Amino acid sequence: MPGLEAASQAASRARERELGRYNLDSTVEQLRQQVQEVIDTEKERNRTASERAQTPEAKKLLEGSPAAKRPARPVARRLGGR
């Protein structure tokens, strides 16, 4: 049936145009890249903070801190978890 085939082809072309117009793959990829940049930035900040905490000056400051004198508690307990 030539009419049905032509309608099917026209529908396929219209679908391809719509998919190209709303290309979610590129949007998802952009979001993935942005999330990865945030993760990389936070990792770098944590690494830098960790290195700073290892300096003699930081250790000396921590020695006099009230927090350094009490025992460490698991993070979950401090945040209200089990």
N, CA, C and O atoms as a DFTB+ gen file, in Angstrom:
328 C
 N C O
     1  1       0.831      -1.179       0.000
     2  2       0.000       0.000       0.000
     3  2       0.880       1.248       0.000
     4  3       1.483       1.596       1.015
     5  1       0.942       1.899      -1.122
     6  2       1.823       3.070      -1.238
     7  2       1.424       4.218      -0.321
     8  3       2.296       4.925       0.185
     9  1       0.144       4.418      -0.096
    10  2      -0.286       5.520       0.772
    11  2       0.137       5.310       2.217
    12  3       0.546       6.246       2.905
    13  1       0.032       4.061       2.665
    14  2       0.407       3.733       4.038
    15  2       1.916       3.848       4.226
    16  3       2.385       4.319       5.263
    17  1       2.668       3.420       3.226
    18  2       4.126       3.514       3.289
    19  2       4.582       4.979       3.318
    20  3       5.478       5.342       4.081
    21  1       3.972       5.795       2.500
    22  2       4.313       7.223       2.474
    23  2       3.982       7.883       3.808
    24  3       4.748       8.709       4.304
    25  1       2.838       7.518       4.386
    26  2       2.467       8.082       5.688
    27  2       3.444       7.632       6.767
    28  3       3.809       8.407       7.651
    29  1       3.857       6.385       6.687
    30  2       4.820       5.858       7.662
    31  2       6.165       6.578       7.540
    32  3       6.781       6.925       8.547
    33  1       6.612       6.799       6.318
    34  2       7.870       7.506       6.102
    35  2       7.776       8.953       6.577
    36  3       8.717       9.477       7.173
    37  1       6.652       9.589       6.317
    38  2       6.459      10.967       6.767
    39  2       6.460      11.034       8.292
    40  3       7.025      11.957       8.879
    41  1       5.831      10.061       8.922
    42  2       5.816      10.021      10.389
    43  2       7.228       9.791      10.932
    44  3       7.613      10.389      11.937
    45  1       7.988       8.940      10.277
    46  2       9.373       8.682      10.697
    47  2      10.229       9.936      10.577
    48  3      11.020      10.243      11.469
    49  1      10.067      10.658       9.476
    50  2      10.831      11.903       9.295
    51  2      10.448      12.935      10.346
    52  3      11.309      13.620      10.899
    53  1       9.146      13.042      10.620
    54  2       8.687      13.998      11.642
    55  2       9.244      13.613      13.008
    56  3       9.649      14.477      13.787
    57  1       9.262      12.328      13.289
    58  2       9.817      11.859      14.570
    59  2      11.307      12.193      14.667
    60  3      11.767      12.661      15.708
    61  1      12.047      11.961      13.615
    62  2      13.485      12.275      13.602
    63  2      13.717      13.774      13.817
    64  3      14.629      14.171      14.543
    65  1      12.880      14.603      13.177
    66  2      13.017      16.053      13.388
    67  2      12.782      16.413      14.848
    68  3      13.520      17.213      15.423
    69  1      11.759      15.825      15.443
    70  2      11.441      16.109      16.846
    71  2      12.555      15.622      17.772
    72  3      12.929      16.311      18.721
    73  1      13.075      14.445      17.493
    74  2      14.175      13.925      18.322
    75  2      15.407      14.813      18.212
    76  3      16.100      15.057      19.200
    77  1      15.670      15.291      17.005
    78  2      16.797      16.202      16.832
    79  2      16.572      17.521      17.546
    80  3      17.505      18.132      18.066
    81  1      15.338      17.943      17.563
    82  2      14.993      19.207      18.213
    83  2      15.119      19.111      19.726
    84  3      15.568      20.056      20.376
    85  1      14.731      17.995      20.277
    86  2      14.789      17.789      21.719
    87  2      15.783      16.675      22.026
    88  3      15.424      15.636      22.580
    89  1      17.004      16.906      21.664
    90  2      18.039      15.890      21.831
    91  2      18.408      15.768      23.306
    92  3      19.229      16.529      23.819
    93  1      17.800      14.817      23.968
    94  2      18.045      14.636      25.401
    95  2      19.422      14.042      25.683
    96  3      19.965      14.223      26.773
    97  1      19.984      13.339      24.715
    98  2      21.306      12.768      24.925
    99  2      22.335      13.859      25.220
   100  3      23.153      13.719      26.129
   101  1      22.289      14.941      24.451
   102  2      23.270      16.000      24.673
   103  2      23.004      16.709      26.004
   104  3      23.944      17.122      26.683
   105  1      21.743      16.850      26.378
   106  2      21.408      17.479      27.657
   107  2      21.901      16.627      28.811
   108  3      22.485      17.143      29.764
   109  1      21.671      15.336      28.729
   110  2      22.128      14.424      29.779
   111  2      23.653      14.434      29.845
   112  3      24.223      14.421      30.936
   113  1      24.306      14.456      28.713
   114  2      25.775      14.490      28.692
   115  2      26.300      15.783      29.320
   116  3      27.281      15.754      30.062
   117  1      25.659      16.907      29.030
   118  2      26.075      18.176      29.647
   119  2      25.911      18.121      31.161
   120  3      26.789      18.559      31.905
   121  1      24.794      17.585      31.607
   122  2      24.573      17.461      33.053
   123  2      25.614      16.545      33.685
   124  3      26.126      16.837      34.766
   125  1      25.926      15.445      33.020
   126  2      26.930      14.516      33.531
   127  2      28.285      15.206      33.675
   128  3      28.985      15.023      34.671
   129  1      28.640      15.992      32.679
   130  2      29.903      16.712      32.727
   131  2      29.915      17.741      33.860
   132  3      30.921      17.893      34.553
   133  1      28.811      18.438      34.043
   134  2      28.737      19.436      35.114
   135  2      28.832      18.775      36.477
   136  3      29.513      19.283      37.368
   137  1      28.160      17.653      36.645
   138  2      28.234      16.929      37.917
   139  2      29.661      16.452      38.150
   140  3      30.169      16.540      39.268
   141  1      30.306      15.953      37.114
   142  2      31.685      15.487      37.262
   143  2      32.616      16.635      37.642
   144  3      33.537      16.443      38.435
   145  1      32.387      17.828      37.086
   146  2      33.195      18.991      37.459
   147  2      33.017      19.334      38.934
   148  3      33.982      19.673      39.619
   149  1      31.787      19.245      39.419
   150  2      31.522      19.517      40.840
   151  2      32.243      18.479      41.702
   152  3      32.873      18.827      42.700
   153  1      32.150      17.220      41.319
   154  2      32.812      16.157      42.069
   155  2      34.319      16.377      42.092
   156  3      34.949      16.259      43.143
   157  1      34.898      16.696      40.939
   158  2      36.344      16.935      40.861
   159  2      36.757      18.123      41.732
   160  3      37.786      18.074      42.406
   161  1      35.958      19.182      41.716
   162  2      36.247      20.364      42.531
   163  2      36.215      20.016      44.008
   164  3      37.101      20.422      44.761
   165  1      35.211      19.274      44.428
   166  2      35.094      18.889      45.837
   167  2      36.228      17.966      46.259
   168  3      36.744      18.088      47.370
   169  1      36.618      17.051      45.390
   170  2      37.747      16.173      45.705
   171  2      39.021      16.996      45.907
   172  3      39.793      16.748      46.833
   173  1      39.226      17.970      45.035
   174  2      40.413      18.824      45.152
   175  2      40.370      19.626      46.447
   176  3      41.385      19.751      47.132
   177  1      39.207      20.169      46.788
   178  2      39.081      20.922      48.040
   179  2      39.358      20.027      49.244
   180  3      40.039      20.436      50.184
   181  1      38.829      18.808      49.213
   182  2      39.074      17.876      50.317
   183  2      40.544      17.516      50.423
   184  3      41.093      17.434      51.522
   185  1      41.183      17.301      49.271
   186  2      42.615      16.967      49.279
   187  2      43.420      18.122      49.859
   188  3      44.321      17.919      50.674
   189  1      43.086      19.341      49.429
   190  2      43.790      20.524      49.919
   191  2      43.574      20.699      51.420
   192  3      44.519      20.979      52.156
   193  1      42.339      20.535      51.870
   194  2      42.039      20.671      53.301
   195  2      42.769      19.612      54.108
   196  3      43.266      19.888      55.200
   197  1      42.833      18.415      53.579
   198  2      43.536      17.334      54.263
   199  2      45.029      17.638      54.370
   200  3      45.641      17.399      55.411
   201  1      45.611      18.164      53.296
   202  2      47.032      18.521      53.327
   203  2      47.287      19.635      54.337
   204  3      48.282      19.607      55.061
   205  1      46.390      20.609      54.382
   206  2      46.553      21.714      55.338
   207  2      46.449      21.228      56.776
   208  3      47.134      21.737      57.664
   209  1      45.591      20.242      56.999
   210  2      45.406      19.719      58.355
   211  2      46.633      18.955      58.839
   212  3      46.783      18.716      60.037
   213  1      47.499      18.576      57.927
   214  2      48.697      17.825      58.297
   215  2      49.895      18.714      58.626
   216  3      50.940      18.212      59.041
   217  1      49.755      20.014      58.447
   218  2      50.875      20.910      58.727
   219  2      51.092      21.020      60.233
   220  3      50.147      20.847      61.002
   221  1      52.306      21.301      60.663
   222  2      52.568      21.451      62.095
   223  2      51.708      22.548      62.738
   224  3      51.283      22.409      63.885
   225  1      51.454      23.624      62.011
   226  2      50.640      24.706      62.560
   227  2      49.216      24.228      62.836
   228  3      48.640      24.542      63.877
   229  1      48.657      23.472      61.902
   230  2      47.301      22.967      62.080
   231  2      47.234      21.977      63.235
   232  3      46.285      21.999      64.018
   233  1      48.228      21.117      63.344
   234  2      48.250      20.146      64.440
   235  2      48.351      20.850      65.782
   236  3      47.719      20.438      66.755
   237  1      49.140      21.901      65.834
   238  2      49.284      22.651      67.077
   239  2      47.959      23.311      67.466
   240  3      47.582      23.314      68.638
   241  1      47.254      23.871      66.475
   242  2      45.943      24.469      66.745
   243  2      44.944      23.430      67.252
   244  3      44.155      23.699      68.158
   245  1      44.991      22.252      66.658
   246  2      44.060      21.208      67.048
   247  2      44.331      20.683      68.457
   248  3      43.403      20.261      69.148
   249  1      45.574      20.704      68.880
   250  2      45.914      20.210      70.217
   251  2      45.178      20.986      71.301
   252  3      44.772      20.401      72.306
   253  1      45.002      22.273      71.119
   254  2      44.330      23.095      72.116
   255  2      42.823      23.169      71.937
   256  3      42.138      23.828      72.719
   257  1      42.308      22.511      70.931
   258  2      40.877      22.573      70.631
   259  2      40.079      21.658      71.557
   260  3      40.500      20.530      71.814
   261  1      38.917      22.129      72.072
   262  2      38.073      21.260      72.887
   263  2      37.610      20.018      72.120
   264  3      37.423      18.955      72.710
   265  1      37.429      20.155      70.823
   266  2      37.001      19.013      70.014
   267  2      38.061      17.925      69.987
   268  3      37.729      16.744      69.890
   269  1      39.314      18.298      70.072
   270  2      40.393      17.316      70.036
   271  2      40.474      16.535      71.337
   272  3      41.047      15.447      71.368
   273  1      39.911      17.071      72.406
   274  2      40.002      16.413      73.708
   275  2      38.905      15.386      73.934
   276  3      39.070      14.497      74.770
   277  1      37.802      15.477      73.227
   278  2      36.739      14.483      73.418
   279  2      36.879      13.398      72.349
   280  3      37.389      13.647      71.256
   281  1      36.421      12.202      72.680
   282  2      36.573      11.098      71.716
   283  2      35.698      11.324      70.478
   284  3      34.624      11.922      70.549
   285  1      36.175      10.844      69.386
   286  2      35.438      10.978      68.129
   287  2      34.226      10.061      68.152
   288  3      34.292       8.939      68.654
   289  1      33.119      10.550      67.604
   290  2      31.905       9.744      67.483
   291  2      31.684       9.451      66.009
   292  3      32.076      10.235      65.145
   293  1      31.063       8.334      65.733
   294  2      30.767       8.048      64.317
   295  2      29.887       9.148      63.716
   296  3      29.040       9.724      64.398
   297  1      30.099       9.419      62.465
   298  2      29.367      10.488      61.780
   299  2      27.868      10.224      61.832
   300  3      27.094      11.158      62.040
   301  1      27.446       9.001      61.653
   302  2      26.012       8.704      61.641
   303  2      25.353       9.114      62.955
   304  3      24.240       9.640      62.951
   305  1      26.023       8.881      64.065
   306  2      25.446       9.268      65.358
   307  2      25.340      10.787      65.471
   308  3      24.355      11.308      65.993
   309  1      26.355      11.493      64.982
   310  2      26.328      12.949      65.064
   311  2      25.218      13.521      64.206
   312  3      24.674      14.582      64.511
   313  1      24.882      12.824      63.138
   314  2      23.841      13.312      62.242
   315  2      22.467      12.777      62.605
   316  3      21.506      12.974      61.862
   317  1      22.367      12.105      63.737
   318  2      21.072      11.627      64.193
   319  2      20.731      10.226      63.728
   320  3      19.615       9.756      63.948
   321  1      21.666       9.558      63.094
   322  2      21.414       8.191      62.637
   323  2      21.747       7.193      63.723
   324  3      21.910       7.548      64.891
   325  1      21.842       5.959      63.328
   326  2      22.149       4.898      64.302
   327  2      23.618       4.778      64.547
   328  3      24.045       3.935      65.337
